[in-house]
Amino acid sequence: MKPTINLKIYDEQDNVIAEFETSRIRWGFLEDVVEINEIMKDKSEVEQFKMMGEMVQKLFPALTNELLRQADYLDVQNCFNQIKNIANRIEGTGSKNV
């Protein structure tokens, strides 16, 4: 069974107002994740946050900037980490390269 990656969006009362989910990760997307992860190492924390958000939006094209701003930061970080973990499993290298 393929892993499912999801991201919930909340309103001001912490009710889920939208949810994005996929179990299909395109090869080109994983290539982008590997490249971004290498670039992120030399970036400031602000730039890293922006890059993580951009990658999550690439995964979920209907995820607007406004919706992303309403996501819980741990959910965004977990979503990005799930993607990196998939890339790690494909490479078979653990966290050495990704």
MINU-272293 format. One record per residue: residue number from 1; residue in three letters; x, y, z of N, C-alpha, C in turn. Coordinates in steps of 0.001 Angstrom, whole numbers, plus 500000, padded with zeros to 6 digits. Layout:
<atoms>
{lose=NUM&bati=Ala&nu=X&nv=Y&nw=Z&cau=X&cav=Y&caw=Z&cu=X&cv=Y&cw=Z}
...
</atoms>
This chain:
<atoms>
{lose=1&bati=Met&nu=500832&nv=498824&nw=500000&cau=500000&cav=500000&caw=500000&cu=500882&cv=501247&cw=500000}
{lose=2&bati=Lys&nu=500555&nv=502184&nw=499141&cau=501338&cav=503411&caw=499034&cu=501078&cv=504317&cw=500232}
{lose=3&bati=Pro&nu=502111&nv=505027&nw=500679&cau=501904&cav=505976&caw=501773&cu=501060&cv=507156&cw=501298}
{lose=4&bati=Thr&nu=500219&nv=507652&nw=502180&cau=499403&cav=508807&caw=501865&cu=499988&cv=510024&cw=502554}
{lose=5&bati=Ile&nu=500120&nv=511080&nw=501797&cau=500593&cav=512351&caw=502336&cu=499392&cv=513280&cw=502363}
{lose=6&bati=Asn&nu=499170&nv=513911&nw=503519&cau=498036&cav=514813&caw=503588&cu=498388&cv=516076&cw=504357}
{lose=7&bati=Leu&nu=497562&nv=517075&nw=504149&cau=497722&cav=518357&caw=504825&cu=496337&cv=518904&cw=505100}
{lose=8&bati=Lys&nu=496092&nv=519233&nw=506357&cau=494812&cav=519814&caw=506752&cu=494966&cv=521321&cw=506912}
{lose=9&bati=Ile&nu=493887&nv=522020&nw=506578&cau=493831&cav=523471&caw=506718&cu=492748&cv=523784&cw=507740}
{lose=10&bati=Tyr&nu=493041&nv=524703&nw=508634&cau=492146&cav=524998&caw=509754&cu=491622&cv=526434&cw=509694}
{lose=11&bati=Asp&nu=490449&nv=526629&nw=510306&cau=489939&cav=527992&caw=510466&cu=490380&cv=528526&cw=511831}
{lose=12&bati=Glu&nu=489892&nv=529681&nw=512211&cau=490307&cav=530324&caw=513464&cu=489897&cv=529532&cw=514707}
{lose=13&bati=Gln&nu=488884&nv=528676&nw=514585&cau=488444&cav=527848&caw=515712&cu=489044&cv=526438&cw=515656}
{lose=14&bati=Asp&nu=490040&nv=526262&nw=514834&cau=490741&cav=524981&caw=514666&cu=489875&cv=523881&cw=514062}
{lose=15&bati=Asn&nu=488849&nv=524271&nw=513312&cau=488066&cav=523304&caw=512554&cu=488738&cv=523083&cw=511206}
{lose=16&bati=Val&nu=488740&nv=521843&nw=510743&cau=489329&cav=521544&caw=509439&cu=488401&cv=522099&cw=508363}
{lose=17&bati=Ile&nu=488943&nv=522986&nw=507517&cau=488136&cav=523582&caw=506446&cu=488532&cv=523056&cw=505070}
{lose=18&bati=Ala&nu=489691&nv=522418&nw=504986&cau=490136&cav=521828&caw=503721&cu=491169&cv=520756&cw=504050}
{lose=19&bati=Glu&nu=491245&nv=519778&nw=503173&cau=492256&cav=518736&caw=503343&cu=492777&cv=518333&cw=501972}
{lose=20&bati=Phe&nu=494085&nv=518255&nw=501885&cau=494750&cav=517858&caw=500657&cu=495417&cv=516512&cw=500918}
{lose=21&bati=Glu&nu=495306&nv=515613&nw=499943&cau=495811&cav=514264&caw=500153&cu=496239&cv=513656&cw=498820}
{lose=22&bati=Thr&nu=497311&nv=512905&nw=498865&cau=497755&cav=512174&caw=497683&cu=498551&cv=510946&cw=498107}
{lose=23&bati=Ser&nu=498514&nv=509942&nw=497275&cau=499387&cav=508783&caw=497468&cu=500281&cv=508601&cw=496241}
{lose=24&bati=Arg&nu=500185&nv=509538&nw=495311&cau=501021&cav=509499&caw=494098&cu=502035&cv=510637&cw=494150}
{lose=25&bati=Ile&nu=503283&nv=510246&nw=494100&cau=504363&cav=511219&caw=494083&cu=505103&cv=511042&cw=492766}
{lose=26&bati=Arg&nu=505099&nv=512057&nw=491954&cau=505737&cav=511993&caw=490633&cu=507263&cv=512029&cw=490772}
{lose=27&bati=Trp&nu=507922&nv=511315&nw=489875&cau=509381&cav=511227&caw=489902&cu=510030&cv=512609&cw=489799}
{lose=28&bati=Gly&nu=509537&nv=513424&nw=488904&cau=510094&cav=514770&caw=488748&cu=509964&cv=515590&cw=490013}
{lose=29&bati=Phe&nu=508873&nv=515396&nw=490733&cau=508673&cav=516095&caw=491993&cu=509724&cv=515660&cw=493009}
{lose=30&bati=Leu&nu=509986&nv=514345&nw=493083&cau=511009&cav=513860&caw=494017&cu=512396&cv=514400&cw=493656}
{lose=31&bati=Glu&nu=512672&nv=514505&nw=492364&cau=513947&cav=515105&caw=491952&cu=514046&cv=516539&cw=492468}
{lose=32&bati=Asp&nu=512936&nv=517284&nw=492375&cau=512914&cav=518655&caw=492886&cu=513133&cv=518689&cw=494395}
{lose=33&bati=Val&nu=512532&nv=517747&nw=495113&cau=512675&cav=517692&caw=496574&cu=514131&cv=517435&cw=496957}
{lose=34&bati=Val&nu=514778&nv=516512&nw=496272&cau=516185&cav=516213&caw=496562&cu=517036&cv=517460&cw=496320}
{lose=35&bati=Glu&nu=516787&nv=518143&nw=495207&cau=517551&cav=519346&caw=494883&cu=517294&cv=520456&cw=495906}
{lose=36&bati=Ile&nu=516029&nv=520683&nw=496241&cau=515681&cav=521730&caw=497205&cu=516285&cv=521430&cw=498567}
{lose=37&bati=Asn&nu=516269&nv=520175&nw=498963&cau=516826&cav=519804&caw=500262&cu=518314&cv=520140&cw=500341}
{lose=38&bati=Glu&nu=519041&nv=519938&nw=499254&cau=520466&cav=520301&caw=499223&cu=520646&cv=521814&cw=499319}
{lose=39&bati=Ile&nu=519820&nv=522549&nw=498595&cau=519905&cav=524009&caw=498589&cu=519538&cv=524581&cw=499959}
{lose=40&bati=Met&nu=518563&nv=523967&nw=500622&cau=518058&cav=524477&caw=501894&cu=519126&cv=524522&cw=502979}
{lose=41&bati=Lys&nu=520089&nv=523649&nw=502892&cau=521115&cav=523561&caw=503934&cu=521860&cv=524878&cw=504119}
{lose=42&bati=Asp&nu=521977&nv=525661&nw=503055&cau=522734&cav=526910&caw=503107&cu=521839&cv=528140&cw=503209}
{lose=43&bati=Lys&nu=520563&nv=527961&nw=503485&cau=519615&cav=529074&caw=503510&cu=519237&cv=529435&cw=504939}
{lose=44&bati=Ser&nu=518737&nv=530642&nw=505095&cau=518255&cav=531085&caw=506396&cu=516973&cv=530333&cw=506749}
{lose=45&bati=Glu&nu=516577&nv=530427&nw=507995&cau=515355&cav=529752&caw=508436&cu=514136&cv=530260&cw=507678}
{lose=46&bati=Val&nu=514079&nv=531552&nw=507428&cau=512960&cav=532140&caw=506683&cu=512904&cv=531563&cw=505275}
{lose=47&bati=Glu&nu=514046&nv=531483&nw=504618&cau=514097&cav=530923&caw=503264&cu=513721&cv=529442&cw=503263}
{lose=48&bati=Gln&nu=514149&nv=528704&nw=504294&cau=513812&cav=527292&caw=504391&cu=512304&cv=527104&cw=504533}
{lose=49&bati=Phe&nu=511660&nv=527931&nw=505359&cau=510210&cav=527852&caw=505524&cu=509516&cv=528100&cw=504192}
{lose=50&bati=Lys&nu=509961&nv=529113&nw=503472&cau=509353&cav=529427&caw=502181&cu=509523&cv=528275&cw=501201}
{lose=51&bati=Met&nu=510700&nv=527675&nw=501180&cau=510967&cav=526575&caw=500267&cu=510115&cv=525356&cw=500606}
{lose=52&bati=Met&nu=509950&nv=525071&nw=501901&cau=509089&cav=523956&caw=502298&cu=507662&cv=524205&cw=501825}
{lose=53&bati=Gly&nu=507183&nv=525412&nw=502044&cau=505832&cav=525760&caw=501617&cu=505661&cv=525635&cw=500117}
{lose=54&bati=Glu&nu=506657&nv=526097&nw=499374&cau=506591&cav=526007&caw=497913&cu=506537&cv=524553&cw=497449}
{lose=55&bati=Met&nu=507294&nv=523689&nw=498101&cau=507281&cav=522278&caw=497705&cu=505933&cv=521626&cw=498036}
{lose=56&bati=Val&nu=505361&nv=521971&nw=499176&cau=504051&cav=521425&caw=499532&cu=503006&cv=521922&cw=498537}
{lose=57&bati=Gln&nu=503126&nv=523184&nw=498114&cau=502196&cav=523712&caw=497114&cu=502399&cv=523050&cw=495757}
{lose=58&bati=Lys&nu=503615&nv=522666&nw=495444&cau=503861&cav=521926&caw=494200&cu=503188&cv=520561&cw=494243}
{lose=59&bati=Leu&nu=503217&nv=519953&nw=495418&cau=502583&cav=518647&caw=495581&cu=501061&cv=518766&cw=495478}
{lose=60&bati=Phe&nu=500521&nv=519835&nw=496046&cau=499080&cav=520085&caw=496046&cu=498807&cv=521388&cw=495302}
{lose=61&bati=Pro&nu=498695&nv=521359&nw=493984&cau=498549&cav=522585&caw=493188&cu=497358&cv=523461&cw=493569}
{lose=62&bati=Ala&nu=496314&nv=522894&nw=494147&cau=495150&cav=523696&caw=494541&cu=495359&cv=524415&cw=495877}
{lose=63&bati=Leu&nu=496481&nv=524170&nw=496512&cau=496798&cav=524802&caw=497792&cu=497289&cv=526229&cw=497547}
{lose=64&bati=Thr&nu=496433&nv=527187&nw=497828&cau=496774&cav=528594&caw=497614&cu=497664&cv=529099&cw=498745}
{lose=65&bati=Asn&nu=498261&nv=530254&nw=498530&cau=499075&cav=530877&caw=499577&cu=498244&cv=531141&cw=500831}
{lose=66&bati=Glu&nu=497019&nv=531605&nw=500636&cau=496161&cav=531908&caw=501787&cu=495827&cv=530641&cw=502576}
{lose=67&bati=Leu&nu=495499&nv=529563&nw=501875&cau=495225&cav=528312&caw=502582&cu=496470&cv=527797&cw=503292}
{lose=68&bati=Leu&nu=497606&nv=527880&nw=502644&cau=498850&cav=527426&caw=503260&cu=499122&cv=528183&cw=504558}
{lose=69&bati=Arg&nu=498825&nv=529469&nw=504577&cau=499048&cav=530288&caw=505772&cu=498162&cv=529837&cw=506934}
{lose=70&bati=Gln&nu=497089&nv=529108&nw=506658&cau=496185&cav=528627&caw=507699&cu=496510&cv=527205&cw=508147}
{lose=71&bati=Ala&nu=497515&nv=526599&nw=507549&cau=497917&cav=525245&caw=507949&cu=498733&cv=525319&cw=509233}
{lose=72&bati=Asp&nu=498665&nv=524279&nw=510014&cau=499493&cav=524177&caw=511206&cu=500941&cv=523940&cw=510771}
{lose=73&bati=Tyr&nu=501867&nv=524636&nw=511382&cau=503263&cav=524529&caw=510950&cu=503793&cv=523110&cw=511079}
{lose=74&bati=Leu&nu=503374&nv=522391&nw=512111&cau=503838&cav=521008&caw=512253&cu=503296&cv=520125&cw=511132}
{lose=75&bati=Asp&nu=502071&nv=520398&nw=510692&cau=501503&cav=519630&caw=509579&cu=502295&cv=519864&cw=508295}
{lose=76&bati=Val&nu=502668&nv=521115&nw=508048&cau=503459&cav=521437&caw=506849&cu=504823&cv=520764&cw=506941}
{lose=77&bati=Gln&nu=505448&nv=520877&nw=508093&cau=506761&cav=520268&caw=508282&cu=506678&cv=518747&cw=508148}
{lose=78&bati=Asn&nu=505656&nv=518133&nw=508724&cau=505490&cav=516679&caw=508611&cu=505246&cv=516253&cw=507168}
{lose=79&bati=Cys&nu=504454&nv=517033&nw=506452&cau=504190&cav=516748&caw=505045&cu=505505&cv=516757&cw=504261}
{lose=80&bati=Phe&nu=506314&nv=517787&nw=504446&cau=507593&cav=517892&caw=503760&cu=508515&cv=516738&cw=504156}
{lose=81&bati=Asn&nu=508531&nv=516395&nw=505440&cau=509379&cav=515289&caw=505902&cu=508930&cv=513951&cw=505332}
{lose=82&bati=Gln&nu=507619&nv=513751&nw=505169&cau=507123&cav=512520&caw=504546&cu=507649&cv=512404&cw=503118}
{lose=83&bati=Ile&nu=507634&nv=513506&nw=502408&cau=508135&cav=513514&caw=501034&cu=509618&cv=513164&cw=501018}
{lose=84&bati=Lys&nu=510392&nv=513779&nw=501913&cau=511825&cav=513477&caw=501990&cu=512059&cv=512012&cw=502331}
{lose=85&bati=Asn&nu=511231&nv=511457&nw=503216&cau=511379&cav=510051&caw=503588&cu=511119&cv=509128&cw=502406}
{lose=86&bati=Ile&nu=510153&nv=509469&nw=501576&cau=509898&cav=508674&caw=500371&cu=511119&cv=508701&cw=499468}
{lose=87&bati=Ala&nu=511707&nv=509876&nw=499290&cau=512912&cav=509994&caw=498474&cu=514048&cv=509171&cw=499079}
{lose=88&bati=Asn&nu=514171&nv=509180&nw=500397&cau=515208&cav=508387&caw=501070&cu=515033&cv=506901&cw=500803}
{lose=89&bati=Arg&nu=513792&nv=506430&nw=500861&cau=513538&cav=504999&caw=500628&cu=513887&cv=504607&cw=499204}
{lose=90&bati=Ile&nu=513614&nv=505492&nw=498257&cau=513929&cav=505193&caw=496854&cu=515429&cv=505118&cw=496669}
{lose=91&bati=Glu&nu=516141&nv=506061&nw=497263&cau=517590&cav=506082&caw=497141&cu=518242&cv=504974&cw=497940}
{lose=92&bati=Gly&nu=517582&nv=504558&nw=499021&cau=518159&cav=503511&caw=499864&cu=519350&cv=503986&cw=500658}
{lose=93&bati=Thr&nu=519400&nv=505303&nw=500926&cau=520571&cav=505851&caw=501590&cu=520269&cv=506430&cw=502951}
{lose=94&bati=Gly&nu=519066&nv=506238&nw=503449&cau=518724&cav=506873&caw=504716&cu=518702&cv=508364&cw=504555}
{lose=95&bati=Ser&nu=519222&nv=509087&nw=505524&cau=519193&cav=510546&caw=505440&cu=520519&cv=511110&cw=504957}
{lose=96&bati=Lys&nu=521378&nv=510282&nw=504428&cau=522697&cav=510722&caw=503994&cu=522628&cv=511760&cw=502889}
{lose=97&bati=Asn&nu=521770&nv=511543&nw=501878&cau=521713&cav=512453&caw=500736&cu=520479&cv=513319&cw=500714}
{lose=98&bati=Val&nu=519457&nv=512978&nw=501453&cau=518225&cav=513768&caw=501432&cu=517858&cv=514171&cw=502822}
</atoms>
